[in-house]
């Protein structure tokens, strides 16, 4: 039995959850999200808690069991995103490296011959706290981390020079350059 899938999800005040026809509809004053469930996953709401279970009468129980926990985590992330939101901090390391942000575009100066303009999707917000510190935030956890990953790929971290864009707080190994004797 899945330990994650069996755990109930608490529904906070101000958020309404409806389960019908294999769909979970999560509503709030801020947003509305919908998630389709597999036909063998059953959703029940009791006492402001959402519980997912698997139809055990089917032959596909072993195939559905891994997906069960994933559905539970996705629903929990949607509820947490609607209530609190998600945020990722990025660091821009390097001499002369900087970032500027206006609402639609993120402009990065990363040592290339030209500045790089990155178009920010409408569901995600990118703020430049400092020229070397970015904050990516939004309600959808997957989208926020994908945008942060795309920004980091523009100038990957170089372990020898210590330059590049990294997620703040993530340990990055610094290598020593071998020197001739």
Residue pairs with C-beta under 8 A, 6 or more apart in sequence:
1 65
2 65
2 66
2 68
2 69
2 72
3 69
4 69
4 72
4 73
5 52
5 54
5 65
5 68
5 69
5 71
5 72
6 51
6 52
6 53
7 72
8 49
8 50
8 51
9 49
9 50
9 51
9 72
9 75
9 76
9 79
10 48
10 49
11 17
11 45
11 48
11 49
11 50
11 79
12 79
12 83
14 28
14 29
14 83
15 26
15 27
15 28
15 79
15 82
15 83
16 26
16 27
16 28
17 24
17 25
17 26
17 27
17 45
17 50
17 79
18 24
18 25
18 27
19 25
19 43
19 44
19 45
19 50
22 36
22 37
22 38
22 39
22 41
23 34
23 35
23 36
23 37
24 34
24 35
24 37
24 43
24 50
24 75
25 32
25 33
25 34
26 32
26 33
26 34
26 35
26 75
26 78
26 79
26 82
28 82
28 83
30 82
30 139
31 82
31 139
33 78
33 82
35 71
35 74
35 75
35 78
37 43
37 52
37 71
38 64
38 67
38 71
40 54
40 55
40 58
40 60
40 61
40 64
41 52
41 53
41 54
41 55
41 64
41 67
41 68
41 71
42 52
42 53
42 54
42 55
43 50
43 51
43 52
44 50
44 51
44 52
44 53
45 51
50 75
52 68
52 71
52 72
52 75
54 61
54 64
54 65
54 68
55 61
55 64
58 64
77 141
77 142
78 140
80 86
80 141
81 138
81 139
81 140
81 141
82 139
85 137
85 138
85 139
86 137
86 138
86 139
86 140
86 141
86 144
86 145
87 135
87 136
87 137
87 144
88 135
88 136
88 137
88 144
88 145
88 148
88 167
89 133
89 134
89 135
89 136
89 167
89 168
89 169
90 133
90 134
90 135
90 136
90 148
90 151
90 152
90 165
90 166
90 167
90 168
91 132
91 133
91 134
91 165
91 166
91 167
91 168
92 98
92 99
92 108
92 110
92 131
92 132
92 133
92 134
92 165
93 132
93 157
93 162
93 163
93 164
93 165
93 166
94 110
94 111
94 155
94 161
94 162
94 163
94 164
95 163
96 109
96 111
97 108
97 109
97 110
97 111
97 132
97 155
97 163
98 108
98 109
98 131
98 132
99 106
99 107
99 108
99 109
99 128
99 131
99 132
99 134
100 106
100 107
100 109
100 128
100 131
101 107
101 120
101 126
101 127
101 128
101 134
103 120
104 119
104 120
105 117
105 118
105 119
105 120
106 117
106 118
106 120
106 126
106 128
106 134
106 151
107 115
107 116
107 117
107 118
108 115
108 116
108 117
108 118
108 151
108 154
108 155
108 165
109 115
110 116
110 154
110 155
110 165
111 155
111 163
116 154
118 150
118 151
118 154
120 126
120 147
121 143
121 147
123 138
123 139
123 140
123 143
124 136
124 137
124 138
124 140
124 143
124 144
124 147
125 136
125 137
125 138
126 134
126 135
126 136
126 137
126 147
126 151
127 134
127 135
127 137
128 134
129 135
133 168
134 151
136 144
136 147
136 148
136 151
137 144
138 144
138 147
148 167
151 165
152 164
152 165
152 166
152 167
154 165
155 163
155 164
155 165
156 164
156 165
157 163
157 164
157 165
157 166
157 172
158 164
159 172
159 173
159 174
159 175
160 175
160 177
162 174
166 172
